[in-house]
Amino acid sequence: MEAISVFDIFKIGVGPSSSHTIGPWRAAARFLETCRAAGSLGRIERISVDLYGSLAKTGHGHGTDFAVLLGLMGEDPETCDTSAIGAKVERVRREHMLRLGDEHSIGFEIDRDLHYRMLETLPFHPNGMRLRAETHEGSEIERTYYSIGGGFIIQEGEAVEGSRGARLPFPIESAAELLRHCSSNGLRIPEIVHRNELTWRDECQIDEGLRRISETMTECILRGCRTEGVLPGGLSVVRRAPMLCRRLLGGPPPGDAHAFIAAIRGSRRDFDSIIE
């Protein structure tokens, strides 16, 4: 069984989907790096993108289209300014220009150069995509990627990205095996997981990484509880979190994350409220 880190499971990135948003985003970014490494980035004249299977069928609703564009622009789904995403994509749509990696601009028309192959599925995985770059000289660079879930991508013909073949001090393939590790070593489950994490990172990196994940989660929840209107994606889904939050807290949420958590902890603690 492959070894998976906590940081493989809990990823920071733009939603709504790890497989339909973050995966295609990282595939496009990887394709950009491939073109740069080949010395072809500045000579590209046109890029075309083909989305297959599930990526094609649910691409609009899951933001696959904007994810690919932002990946080609060189944006990072973990660190980008989420408030600027809409404006960046709208500029491409309005000006019919795409700036690759903030280095080289090409003509790009979304309806012409981004194709939804809804009736076609690539053989390896339902979430397939193919990118092709054409240079001024007539040469081409083409790569096929699969978004296999959790933000992981595979290039056709390659293994899964990342250090998932690591040897852990406590390999775990079942809950029963996890409990045996705890019993035989006198350790709690978090301690077992922590010792496995030390395979990839030191103590400071683990603590800082977990802190960032926790703070990002809280900030996302607070933003969702304060933002009215309709969710992006074109499906006209009304945001329900603000109404639910006001009802459960007895008013609007506080303005910062720490006060928000304090308000939740100070609310009713009966079972039904906790479930809500």
N, C-alpha and C positions, 0 to 999 in steps of 0.2 A: 504494500500500500504506500502511496506517496505521502511524504511528510509535508504537512501544511501548517504554516505559522498563524498565530493570532492575527498578524498583520496581512495575511492573505485573505482572511475571513472578513475582517473589518477594514474596509478601504475607504478613504476619503476621496470623494469625487462628485461630479455633477450627475444628478439623476435624470430620469426616474429609474433607470435600470442599469445594473452592472454589466449585463450581457448585451443589451441593445443600445446603451449609451456610452459607458466607459470603455467597453471592449472595442467597438468601432473607432472611438476617439483615439485609443492607443494604437490601433492598427494603422490609422491614417498618419499618426505621428511617427510611427516606425517606418512607414513608406517614405515619408519626408526625409528621414535620416538616411535611408537607403539611397535616395537620389542625391543627397548631399555627399555621402561617402563616395559615390561613383563620380563625383565632380560634375554632375549634370544639372544641379538645381538651377543654376543661373541660365541654362540653355533650354529649359522646358518651355514649350509653347502651348501645350494643352494637357489637361488631366481629365480622365473620365473615371467614374466610379460606378460599379455595378453591385447592387445589393440583392442577395438571393434568399429564397425561403422565408424564414421567420423575420429576418432583418428587413426584407422588402414589405411583408404584409403588415407589420406593426411599426415600420420605421417612422412615419409621421408622428404617431402618438407617443413614441418613446424617444423622440429627439435624435434619432440616428442620423438624420440629415445634417442638423447643426453640429452634431458631434464630429462627423467626418470633416466638415468645413473648418472647425476650430482646430482639429488635429493637424490639418494641412497648413493652418496659419502658424503652427508652432506653439499654440496654447497648451497648458497643462491642466487636466481635469481636477488635479488636487490643489493647485495654487492659483488658478485663474480668478479674475474678478467676475463673480457670477452676475453682478448687476449690469455688466457691460456686454453680456453674451447676446442679448436680443439685438442691440444696436449693431454689433459686429456682423451678425448674420444678415440683418436687414440691409446693411451697406453693400454686401456682396450681391444680394438680390436686386438692389436698386442700380448699382453701378456696373454690374456684370463683370466685376474684376475680383480676383482672389490673390492675396499677397502671401506667397509661400514662405513660411518661416520668417516672416517680417524681413525678407531679403529680396524677393523677386516677384513681380506682379505678372499675372497672366489673365487673359480673358476667360471668364467662367460664367456660364449660364446654368443655373440650377436645373431648370427643366430640360436642358439639352445634355448636360454633362453628368448628371446624377440619375441613374436608372434603377427603377424598382422592378426586378425580375420576379414577380410574384408567382409565376407558374413554374419557375425553375429552382431546383435545390441542388447544391453541390454535394458530391458523394460523401464527404467526410463528416459533415455536421450541418444541421439546419441553419445555423447562423453564419453564412458565408458571405464574403465580399471580395471583390477584385478591383484593384486600382491599376491604372495604366497611365504612364506619362510619355508624351511624345516631345522630342526635342526639335529645334529648328533644323537640324541636319537630317531628320528623318529617322533617327534611332528611337528605340522604345525601351522602357523599363516597366515590367509588369510583375505584380505580386498578388497572391491569393492568401487571404487570412480567414481564420475561423475564430469567432468569439464564443468560447466554450463555457462561459459562466463565471461569475465572481470577478469579472474584469480581466480574466486571463485570456490571452490570445495565442494562437498557434499559426505560424506561417506554414503553408502547404509544404510537406516534406520534412518538417522539423518537429522536435519534441516540445513539450510544454515549457513555457518560459519560466524562469526563476529557479531557485535552489530547492526543488521539491524532492530531490533524491537524497537528501541529507540523512545521515544515521543519527537517530535521536537516542539519548540515554534511557528514555522510557517510551519505546514505540507502543502505540495504542491503536488497535484495530477493532476494539469493542469496549462497551461500558464495563464488562466483566474484567477485562484486562486492565483497564484504568483502576478499578477498585483493588485488584491484586497488587498493583504497583503501590497504591496508598497503604495497604495493609502490611506488605512486606518491608516497606521502607519507613513507616511511621510518618508519612507525609499526607497533607491534605491535597485535594484536587488542584487548587490554585498553585500550590508549591510544585506539584508534578509538572503542570503546564509551564510554570516559570522556568524550571530547569531545562525543559525542552527548548524554550525560547532562547536560552543562552547559547544554543547551537548556532544561531544566526546573528545575535546582537549581544552587546554587553549590558550591564545593569542600567547605566544611564540612558542608553538608547531605548531600552524597553520602557523605562519609566516615562521618558519624554514622549515616546510614541503613543503610549496608552493615554497620557494626559491630553495630547492633541486630539485623539479620537474622541475622548469623553467631552472635551470642550466643544468640538465641532458638532457632535450629536446634540448637545444642549442648545447651542446657538441655532441649529437648524430647526429644532422643535419650537424654540421661542419665536423665530421668524415665521414659521408656519402658523403659530397661534396668533400672530399679530397682523398677518397679511390677508386682507379680504379680496374678493373677486373670483376670477376663474383661473384654473390651473393652465399653464402653457401646454402646447401640444396639439391644439386644434380640436380636441374632443369636447370642449365646453363643459368640463367638469367643475362644478362650483366648489370652492374651498369651504370645507366644513369645520376645520380645526378652530377658527376664531370663535364661532358660535358655541362649540362644545367646551372650549376653554372658559369662556365667560360664564357658562352655566355651572361648570364644575368648581370654579374658583369664586364665583359670586361677583365677578367683575372682570375687566380687562387685565391681561397679565402685566406684571411690572416691566420696566424698560430694560433691565439688564439680566443676564443669565443667573447671577448669584441670587438676586432677589426673587427671580422666577422659581428657582429650586426651593428657596425658603418658603415661598407661598404654597407650593405643592406640599411640602412637608408639614406645613401648618394647617392644611385643610383637613376635612373629615377623614378618619382612618378606618371606617367600617368597611367590611368586605366588598359590598356593592360599589362603593366609591373607588376603591382600589382597582377593581375590574374596569370601571369606566375610565 
